[in-house]
Amino acid sequence: MLSSLTKRTNRLFFASTFGLALGLAPVAQATDINAPIDKRPTVGSEINRGNKAAFDCGLRHVSDVLAFSKCVSDVISMEEQNQQNYLPFMVGAYWGECENEALSVESNSKIASTNNFAAAELPDDLRELASTYRVFRNYQKKLGVTDDQLVAALDDLTPEGKKMLLAQLHSWENAPPQAHP
C-alpha cells in the first residue's frame, strides 16, 4: 500500500503536469461564421489551374493530338459557361496545350526518320502547335501578363523547371512555331 505522502506527491505531480499541458494547449478561437468558405482565385491561380487542366487532357489523350486539342477546347468551353472572367484560365490552358504539342513535335521529330506513324503525325502536330501558339499569345496579350508572370504562376515547378519553361517561351517569341518544318 502506498503511503499517504506518496499518494499526495503523485496527485500533485499529476495535477501540475496536467495544468502545464493545459497551459501549453492552443487557445480555442471562435470561427467567424460569416467568413468566406473558399479563397478568391487570383490571375496566377487561374493560369495555373488552366495549365493543369491542359496537362490532365494530355494524360488522357497521350497519343491523339486532335483528341487532346478537343479536350482542352471542351474544358475551356465549360469554363466560359461557369466563370465571368475566364481569360486567365484560357491563357493557362492554351499555354499548357502548346507545351504538350511541343513535346509531341519534339518526340515525333526525333523518330520520324525511322517511324512511319511519327512521320505521318508530325505535320498535324506542327499545324496544331502553330495554331495554338497564335491563340495563346493573343490571349496572353489581352490578359496583359508577361512570360515571367506566366511561369511564376505555376506552383508545382522547381526553379530549374521554371527556367526551362521561360527559355522555351523566349525561344518561341524569337522564332514562333511554324506549321511546316
Backbone torsions as a table, in degrees:
resi	resn	phi	psi	omega
1	MET	NA	139.1	-179.4
2	LEU	-78.8	144.7	178.3
3	SER	-72.9	160.3	-179.5
4	SER	-65.7	-30.8	177.4
5	LEU	-66.4	-41.4	178.7
6	THR	-65.1	-42.3	179.8
7	LYS	-63.2	-43.9	-179.0
8	ARG	-65.3	-39.6	179.0
9	THR	-64.3	-43.1	178.6
10	ASN	-63.4	-42.1	179.0
11	ARG	-64.5	-41.5	179.0
12	LEU	-64.2	-42.0	178.3
13	PHE	-61.3	-46.7	179.4
14	PHE	-62.4	-46.4	-178.2
15	ALA	-63.0	-42.7	-179.2
16	SER	-70.1	-38.7	177.9
17	THR	-64.9	-45.7	179.6
18	PHE	-63.2	-42.4	178.1
19	GLY	-63.0	-41.0	177.9
20	LEU	-64.1	-43.4	179.1
21	ALA	-62.1	-41.9	178.0
22	LEU	-66.0	-36.0	179.3
23	GLY	-66.8	-30.4	179.8
24	LEU	-87.0	-14.4	-178.8
25	ALA	-67.1	144.0	179.2
26	PRO	-64.7	145.3	179.5
27	VAL	-74.7	130.6	178.3
28	ALA	-70.0	133.7	179.3
29	GLN	-114.2	143.4	177.9
30	ALA	-73.3	136.0	178.0
31	THR	-79.5	137.4	175.8
32	ASP	-77.0	106.7	-175.7
33	ILE	-73.1	-7.1	176.6
34	ASN	-99.4	3.8	178.6
35	ALA	-72.4	148.4	176.8
36	PRO	-62.4	147.4	-177.9
37	ILE	-75.3	-40.0	-177.5
38	ASP	-125.2	162.9	-180.0
39	LYS	-74.1	147.6	174.2
40	ARG	-74.4	137.0	179.3
41	PRO	-68.7	152.0	174.6
42	THR	-110.1	168.8	176.1
43	VAL	-58.4	-45.0	-179.4
44	GLY	-63.1	-42.4	-179.2
45	SER	-67.4	-31.9	177.9
46	GLU	-74.0	-36.9	174.4
47	ILE	-61.1	-45.6	-179.8
48	ASN	-62.1	-44.0	-179.7
49	ARG	-63.4	-41.8	177.8
50	GLY	-64.6	-41.2	178.5
51	ASN	-62.3	-41.9	179.1
52	LYS	-68.3	-34.1	177.5
53	ALA	-63.5	-42.0	177.5
54	ALA	-65.4	-38.9	177.8
55	PHE	-60.9	-43.5	178.4
56	ASP	-61.5	-39.8	176.4
57	CYS	-61.6	-39.1	178.8
58	GLY	-63.1	-35.9	177.8
59	LEU	-68.2	-35.3	-178.9
60	ARG	-77.7	-26.1	-175.5
61	HIS	-129.6	60.0	-174.2
62	VAL	-59.5	-43.7	-171.5
63	SER	-107.2	9.2	-177.5
64	ASP	-128.9	98.4	-175.7
65	VAL	-61.3	-41.6	-178.5
66	LEU	-67.2	-41.3	177.2
67	ALA	-65.7	-36.6	176.4
68	PHE	-61.9	-48.8	-180.0
69	SER	-62.0	-39.3	177.5
70	LYS	-65.1	-39.4	178.0
71	CYS	-60.2	-46.6	179.2
72	VAL	-62.7	-43.3	178.5
73	SER	-61.0	-40.4	178.7
74	ASP	-65.1	-41.3	178.7
75	VAL	-63.3	-42.6	178.9
76	ILE	-65.1	-41.9	178.6
77	SER	-60.8	-41.9	177.8
78	MET	-63.2	-40.0	-179.9
79	GLU	-65.3	-40.0	178.7
80	GLU	-60.1	-35.9	-178.9
81	GLN	-77.5	-26.1	-173.5
82	ASN	-100.1	-17.1	-174.9
83	GLN	-125.7	144.7	175.2
84	GLN	-72.8	-46.2	-179.2
85	ASN	-111.9	92.2	-176.3
86	TYR	-101.8	0.9	-176.5
87	LEU	-59.1	-45.4	177.9
88	PRO	-60.7	-39.6	177.7
89	PHE	-61.7	-44.8	179.9
90	MET	-60.8	-42.7	179.3
91	VAL	-59.6	-46.3	179.2
92	GLY	-63.2	-41.1	-178.4
93	ALA	-67.7	-45.1	179.2
94	TYR	-67.3	-34.7	176.0
95	TRP	-64.8	-44.0	176.6
96	GLY	-61.3	-37.1	177.7
97	GLU	-65.0	-41.9	177.0
98	CYS	-60.7	-44.4	-180.0
99	GLU	-58.8	-46.3	-178.6
100	ASN	-64.9	-44.2	-179.7
101	GLU	-66.6	-34.3	177.0
102	ALA	-63.9	-38.2	176.5
103	LEU	-64.4	-39.9	178.9
104	SER	-64.9	-43.8	178.1
105	VAL	-61.6	-45.6	-178.5
106	GLU	-62.4	-46.8	-178.0
107	SER	-69.1	-41.8	178.9
108	ASN	-68.0	-32.0	177.3
109	SER	-65.0	-38.2	-177.8
110	LYS	-68.2	-32.0	-175.2
111	ILE	-111.3	1.5	-176.0
112	ALA	-59.2	-32.3	-177.5
113	SER	-69.7	-21.6	-178.7
114	THR	-119.2	0.5	-176.3
115	ASN	-133.0	111.1	-177.4
116	ASN	-63.0	-36.8	179.5
117	PHE	-63.4	-46.6	179.2
118	ALA	-63.0	-40.1	179.5
119	ALA	-64.2	-38.3	179.5
120	ALA	-71.6	-33.1	-178.6
121	GLU	-78.6	-26.9	-172.8
122	LEU	-55.5	-45.6	179.2
123	PRO	-60.2	-40.9	177.3
124	ASP	-64.6	-41.3	178.7
125	ASP	-60.6	-44.6	179.9
126	LEU	-63.8	-42.4	178.4
127	ARG	-62.7	-45.0	179.9
128	GLU	-61.7	-45.1	-179.6
129	LEU	-63.6	-46.1	-179.4
130	ALA	-61.7	-43.2	-179.8
131	SER	-66.7	-47.8	-178.7
132	THR	-65.7	-36.9	179.9
133	TYR	-60.0	-45.1	179.6
134	ARG	-61.6	-42.4	179.4
135	VAL	-64.7	-45.6	179.4
136	PHE	-57.4	-50.5	-178.0
137	ARG	-65.3	-34.8	177.5
138	ASN	-62.0	-48.7	180.0
139	TYR	-70.0	-32.2	176.4
140	GLN	-61.9	-43.4	177.9
141	LYS	-62.9	-43.3	178.5
142	LYS	-59.9	-39.2	180.0
143	LEU	-73.7	-28.4	178.0
144	GLY	78.2	34.9	177.6
145	VAL	-111.4	147.5	179.2
146	THR	-86.7	169.3	175.2
147	ASP	-61.5	-39.9	178.8
148	ASP	-60.6	-40.8	179.2
149	GLN	-68.1	-37.4	176.8
150	LEU	-59.5	-50.0	-177.8
151	VAL	-64.8	-39.3	179.4
152	ALA	-63.8	-25.8	-178.5
153	ALA	-70.0	-24.0	-178.6
154	LEU	-77.9	118.6	-171.5
155	ASP	-93.7	-2.6	-174.2
156	ASP	-119.2	26.7	-179.7
157	LEU	-114.6	148.5	173.9
158	THR	-74.2	162.7	175.8
159	PRO	-56.8	-36.6	178.4
160	GLU	-66.4	-41.0	177.5
161	GLY	-62.8	-39.1	177.8
162	LYS	-65.5	-38.7	177.3
163	LYS	-62.2	-41.5	-179.5
164	MET	-64.2	-44.0	179.5
165	LEU	-64.9	-40.9	178.9
166	LEU	-63.3	-41.0	177.5
167	ALA	-62.3	-40.1	178.7
168	GLN	-64.0	-44.8	179.1
169	LEU	-61.4	-41.3	178.8
170	HIS	-66.6	-38.6	178.9
171	SER	-67.2	-36.9	176.4
172	TRP	-66.3	-35.8	179.1
173	GLU	-64.2	-40.0	-179.7
174	ASN	-76.1	-33.5	-179.8
175	ALA	-141.7	84.5	-177.7
176	PRO	-58.0	146.5	177.8
177	PRO	-55.5	137.1	-178.9
178	GLN	-112.0	153.3	-179.6
179	ALA	-71.3	-18.7	-179.7
180	HIS	-122.6	142.8	-179.0
181	PRO	-65.0	NA	NA
